[in-house]
């Protein structure tokens, strides 16, 4: 028993010693002396200063009215060696004006802590001497996808009802007697006028704010160039739309630390009076900034201005074009210039080079043709990009003699023929035609018979003598003069009965016409096709195509052939003194069902045999090659076939 009492006494002494040690250890840490507690409303930051020899502290912050703990944090703060003050700041999610905040601090060293400093309170706008309704933050600028905490302070005497975001109500929590807050997450891009947040009481709309939700600048693609070899023009694309149109929210720009005034179009531009080795563009708005860079020697970034005072001097087949430059430095610069010509809906370009180029000759033009042209140029040695196009200018080439017409002679009989020529396109007439001259010579005679025909005519009949060597010529005339004469020896008349006429194969493209090479000294071939049923006395569509001596096949396109019409196709070889028929064929561009059945059908019985006879379908009604006939038998007694 005595031993137990001694143990109990020792235990009590040990506990007393430990307790005294702990209290003594705590007393070694002095309470921090708070110097100031302030709030910076612009940055929404609570700033606190105190004096203490410690470096580790516990900080607690409460919503004053409800004494709700909102921060309990251990922090390391080293005292400023000059002022001896410990400075600490905190940026809450809730706007600082929403409710009063109370703060205190204590020093900490390992497991030892000092007493708490007295609570200091930063009054919010929900105190009694601020009776009006308010909503914070006011008109904030926020980024898409972010979050924002807003609070409503009701006016004195009003009962809070709801907070509205856009067209929906959101749940709110109480901060104090008059203050309520909510956090809106994953913010969506607002309209240009912003998204409303409103606070309502049971009876009134108390107050509100506007959220401007958008993006930081997304500008990209800075490129600088010179137009006059001295100054600079820098361009870039604005990228994604920030969503802001309010003047104070628009993106601002600086180029090498100089302000840029730009328009609202997609493609931005800023000008500098002198060229610099490198360029830095800073685009910024309330949500952020982007920095773009570019650099290049000036002679590698030249984009020329447009030529001015453009002049032209046209002839029949060419035209001289000249222009002036507004920048003196261009006159010593090796240039590459492009002329774009347009006529009749066709556009083509031509390139020219030269130092200070200011004139070119446009070759291979068409006579009596209206051209529109424009000019642009670029630096030849360091091509950066084409300069500006000049204004469009017009020129009209002079007339010239027409081209020689494409002629053919269709033999309608042994004694007659039709001289034909293809109508001129504007490209070939070289001016308005006034007449065609058709000449004929029989055999070895020296004299020619010539007639002048209207330019609207494209054929004329001729009579032929017994001579086997008749030559015709056709020439076109305009106000400048007569074209070269096209000469042709009239081919001999050959009836179908005198030839072995074969069928032509057809594919999806048309009729395939081929032949064997005839004479080594042939000057070419003519393929002639016309409706088989065409008579000499009727108006027929006679078509032909000239083929070079190196080719022995063509395809007559289906588009030139009427469906269901049989065509006679003749191939002629053109010799120096004659036009000789080589082959003749029949063919259809597209076959159809016969237009008529057989005629004069009759049956003649002879014993047990019956002889059937009929007349064939006329060629003009066949609509295709007749492949055979189908005979149907019927038993009159049973009416079965």
SELUM-590018 format. One record per residue (C-alpha): residue in three letters; x, y, z. Coordinates in steps of 0.2 Angstrom, whole numbers, plus 5000, padded with zeros to 4 digits. Each point is the difference from the previous one (the first is absolute). Layout:
N
ALAXYZ/...
END
This chain:
641
UNK500050005000/UNK501450125004/UNK500949954984/UNK498450044990/UNK499850175008/UNK501850054996/UNK499749954981/UNK498450105000/UNK500950155007/UNK501449984987/UNK498749994986/UNK499250165006/UNK501750095001/UNK500449944982/UNK498350064993/UNK500250175009/UNK501850024993/UNK499449964982/UNK498550125002/UNK501150145006/UNK501249964986/UNK498750014987/UNK499350175007/UNK501750065001/UNK500449954982/UNK498450094994/UNK500450165009/UNK501650014990/UNK499150044984/UNK499350175001/UNK498450054992/UNK500250084983/UNK499650195000/UNK498950044986/UNK500550164991/UNK498650014987/UNK498749914991/UNK499450074984/UNK499149954984/UNK500550054982/UNK498350004991/UNK500950024982/UNK500949835002/UNK498749935013/UNK501449965012/UNK500050015019/UNK501750065006/UNK500649985018/UNK501650055009/UNK500749965018/UNK501549995010/UNK500849845007/UNK501649915002/UNK499249844993/UNK500049944982/UNK498549885001/UNK498350065004/UNK498249945001/UNK498750124992/UNK498149985002/UNK498750114991/UNK498150005004/UNK498550074992/UNK499750125015/UNK498150005002/UNK499849815000/UNK501849975006/UNK500149874986/UNK501849944998/UNK500650034982/UNK501949985002/UNK501149905012/UNK501749994993/UNK501849995005/UNK501250114991/UNK501850045000/UNK500450195000/UNK501850075002/UNK500150175007/UNK500650144989/UNK501850045006/UNK499750194999/UNK498350025007/UNK499949845011/UNK498249974994/UNK499349844994/UNK498950034984/UNK498749884995/UNK498550014987/UNK498549894996/UNK498950014985/UNK498349925003/UNK498849944987/UNK498650115008/UNK500150184996/UNK500750105016/UNK498550115001/UNK498849865002/UNK500149995019/UNK501150055014/UNK501549895004/UNK500949975016/UNK501849955001/UNK501249955013/UNK501749915000/UNK501249915012/UNK501849954999/UNK500549814999/UNK501649915003/UNK499949814997/UNK498649955012/UNK500150165010/UNK498850144997/UNK499750185007/UNK498450075005/UNK498950074986/UNK500150184996/UNK498450105003/UNK498749984986/UNK500150154988/UNK498550034989/UNK499950074982/UNK498250064998/UNK499149954984/UNK498650094991/UNK498749905010/UNK500250115016/UNK498550105006/UNK500850174994/UNK499949934982/UNK498149984998/UNK499949994981/UNK499949844990/UNK501649954991/UNK500749864989/UNK501849954999/UNK501050004989/UNK499450144989/UNK500249974981/UNK501449885002/UNK501049934984/UNK500149815001/UNK500749864989/UNK499049874992/UNK500049845010/UNK500550085016/UNK499050035016/UNK499450155010/UNK499350035017/UNK498750145001/UNK499150075015/UNK498450105003/UNK499850125015/UNK498250045002/UNK499550175005/UNK499450025018/UNK498349955003/UNK499949884985/UNK499949815000/UNK501149914988/UNK499149894988/UNK501249944986/UNK501550034989/UNK499849984981/UNK501349964987/UNK499550044983/UNK498249924998/UNK500249885015/UNK500050015019/UNK501549935009/UNK500249945018/UNK500750125013/UNK500849985017/UNK499950135014/UNK501550095005/UNK499250125013/UNK498450085005/UNK499950094983/UNK501349924989/UNK499749844989/UNK501249924987/UNK500149874986/UNK501449934989/UNK499749994982/UNK501149874991/UNK500549964982/UNK499650174994/UNK499350014982/UNK500450144988/UNK498950155002/UNK499250104987/UNK500850174995/UNK498950085013/UNK500549885014/UNK499049885011/UNK498950075014/UNK500149945018/UNK498550075011/UNK499550005018/UNK498250005005/UNK499050025015/UNK498249935003/UNK499350164991/UNK501450094991/UNK501549994989/UNK501350065012/UNK501650014990/UNK501149924987/UNK501649994990/UNK500649954983/UNK501349864996/UNK501050034985/UNK500649824995/UNK501249984986/UNK501849954995/UNK501750075002/UNK500850064983/UNK500449864988/UNK500950104986/UNK501249914989/UNK501150004985/UNK500950175001/UNK500950044984/UNK500850174996/UNK500450074982/UNK500550164992/UNK499250094986/UNK501250144997/UNK501749925006/UNK499950115015/UNK498549985011/UNK499149845006/UNK498349935000/UNK499649865012/UNK498549894998/UNK499349865010/UNK498449905003/UNK499050035015/UNK499649815003/UNK498649955011/UNK498750145004/UNK500250065017/UNK498150035002/UNK500250185005/UNK499450164991/UNK500050125015/UNK501350134997/UNK500949975016/UNK500149814997/UNK500750014983/UNK501749924996/UNK501450145000/UNK501649984990/UNK501750065001/UNK501449974987/UNK501750025006/UNK499350095015/UNK499050134989/UNK498250005001/UNK499049944985/UNK498350054995/UNK499149864990/UNK498349984993/UNK498849865005/UNK500249894984/UNK500849835001/UNK501650054992/UNK501050125011/UNK501350134994/UNK501250125008/UNK501250124992/UNK501850065005/UNK500950144992/UNK501649905000/UNK500649824997/UNK500749915015/UNK501049845001/UNK498749915011/UNK498250045005/UNK499049955016/UNK498150025000/UNK499149995017/UNK498149985000/UNK499150025016/UNK498350015008/UNK499449995018/UNK500249814999/UNK501849984994/UNK501250034987/UNK500949924985/UNK501750054993/UNK500449974982/UNK501750024992/UNK500750024982/UNK501750054993/UNK500850014982/UNK501150114990/UNK499150144991/UNK500549944982/UNK499249835004/UNK498350085004/UNK499650114986/UNK498250014994/UNK499850134986/UNK498650124998/UNK499050004984/UNK500650074983/UNK499250174996/UNK499750104984/UNK499949844989/UNK500050034981/UNK499949884985/UNK500450014982/UNK499149864990/UNK500449924983/UNK499149854992/UNK501049865008/UNK500950095015/UNK499950155011/UNK501250105010/UNK499650045018/UNK500850135011/UNK499850065018/UNK500750115014/UNK500649975018/UNK499650115014/UNK501549945010/UNK501750064994/UNK500949855007/UNK499049884989/UNK501050074984/UNK501649915006/UNK499249845006/UNK500149844990/UNK498149964997/UNK498949864995/UNK498450064993/UNK498449914995/UNK498750064987/UNK498349925001/UNK499050004984/UNK498249974998/UNK499049994984/UNK498349914997/UNK500049925017/UNK501749924998/UNK501450065012/UNK501949964999/UNK501550085007/UNK501750054993/UNK501650035010/UNK501450124996/UNK501650055009/UNK501250155001/UNK500850145011/UNK498750135004/UNK498949924987/UNK498750134994/UNK499549934982/UNK499749844991/UNK499549944983/UNK498549885000/UNK500249884986/UNK498949874992/UNK498450105001/UNK498549984989/UNK499550144987/UNK498450105003/UNK499849945018/UNK499650095016/UNK501249965014/UNK499950055018/UNK501749995010/UNK500750045017/UNK501850005006/UNK500949955016/UNK501849985004/UNK501149935014/UNK501950005005/UNK500949884988/UNK501549955011/UNK499049985016/UNK498249964996/UNK499050035015/UNK498250024992/UNK499250094986/UNK499750185001/UNK498350084997/UNK499149994983/UNK499850154990/UNK498350064995/UNK499349904985/UNK500450094983/UNK499349964983/UNK500849994983/UNK499349954983/UNK501149924987/UNK500050064982/UNK499149894986/UNK501049894989/UNK499649894985/UNK499049845004/UNK500749835002/UNK499849884985/UNK498349925001/UNK499749815003/UNK499249944984/UNK499349844993/UNK499149944984/UNK498549895001/UNK499649904984/UNK498250004998/UNK500049924983/UNK501249974985/UNK499750174994/UNK499750105015/UNK500850045017/UNK499850115015/UNK501550115006/UNK499950025019/UNK501050095013/UNK499950015019/UNK499450165007/UNK501450115008/UNK500150035018/UNK500450175006/UNK501849945004/UNK500249954981/UNK499150144991/UNK501250145007/UNK498650124997/UNK498350014993/UNK499949904984/UNK499350094984/UNK500049864987/UNK500649824995/UNK500849984983/UNK499849834992/UNK501049954985/UNK499949854988/UNK501249944987/UNK499749854988/UNK501449894995/UNK501650084993/UNK499150164996/UNK500950165006/UNK498450105003/UNK499050005016/UNK498250035003/UNK499750115015/UNK498450055010/UNK499950115015/UNK498849945013/UNK499250085016/UNK500949975016/UNK498549915007/UNK500149864987/UNK501049855003/UNK499849894984/UNK499650024982/UNK499649884986/UNK501149974985/UNK499849914983/UNK501349894994/UNK500649964983/UNK500749834993/UNK501750055007/UNK500649895014/UNK501150135007/UNK499050155007/UNK500850115013/UNK499150125011/UNK500650145012/UNK499150105014/UNK500750165008/UNK499250115013/UNK500050194999/UNK499950145013/UNK500450185000/UNK501949975001/UNK500149884985/UNK499849824994/UNK500549855009/UNK501149864993/UNK499149894988/UNK499549835005/UNK500249884985/UNK499349834997/UNK499849884986/UNK498249944998/UNK499949825004/UNK499349884987/UNK498249955002/UNK499849825007/UNK498349925002/UNK499749885015/UNK499749864987/UNK501850024994/UNK500749965018/UNK500049875013/UNK499250105014/UNK500249935018/UNK499250045017/UNK500950105013/UNK500349955018/UNK499350125013/UNK500550035018/UNK499450115013/UNK500950154993/UNK499449984982/UNK500549924983/UNK501849934999/UNK500750034983/UNK501649934995/UNK501049964983/UNK501649944993/UNK501350124995/UNK499850034981/UNK501550094992/UNK501650055007/UNK499850184992/UNK498350035007/UNK499750175006/UNK498749945013/UNK498249945001/UNK498250065000/UNK498749905009/UNK498350054993/UNK498349955008/UNK498250044996/UNK498349925002/UNK499849854988/UNK498350054995/UNK500550184995/UNK499750044981/UNK500950124990/UNK498450114998/UNK499850015019/UNK500850105013/UNK501249885009/UNK501250025015/UNK501749964992/UNK501449995012/UNK501849964998/UNK501650005010/UNK501850024993/UNK501349875007/UNK501850014999/UNK501049884990/UNK500749925015/UNK498349945007/UNK498949874993/UNK498550005012/UNK498850125008/UNK498449995011/UNK498550094993/UNK499250055017/UNK498249955003/UNK499650185004/UNK500250054981/UNK498849854995/UNK498150005001/UNK499349845008/UNK499249874989/UNK500850084984/UNK501149904989/UNK501650094994/UNK501149974985/UNK501850025005/UNK501350034986/UNK501950015002/UNK501050094987/UNK501950024998/UNK500650164995/UNK501349994986/UNK500950144992/UNK498949994984/UNK498549915006/UNK498849955014/UNK499849815000/UNK498649915009/UNK500749865010/UNK498649925010/UNK498150025003/UNK499149945015/UNK498250015008/UNK499750035018/UNK498950075014/UNK500450115014/UNK498649925010/UNK498849864994/UNK498250005003/UNK498549894997/UNK499549994982/UNK498750134995/UNK499049884988/UNK499749824999/UNK500349904984/UNK498850044985/UNK499149894987/UNK499949855011/UNK499449854990/UNK499949815002/UNK499949874986/UNK499749825003/UNK500749864990/UNK499549835006/UNK500549995019/UNK501250154998/UNK499650185002/UNK501150144992/UNK500050165009/UNK500550164992/UNK500150195004/UNK500950164996/UNK501450065012/UNK499850155011/UNK500650164991/UNK501750055005/UNK499450175006/UNK498749915012/UNK501249865006/UNK500750115015/UNK501449875002/UNK500849854991/UNK498749864997/UNK500749845008/UNK498649884994/UNK498149975000/UNK498949905012/UNK498649904992/UNK498549955012/UNK499049854996/UNK498249985006/UNK498849854999/UNK498450074994/UNK499049865008/UNK500750025017/UNK500650185000/UNK501749965007/UNK501650074994/
END
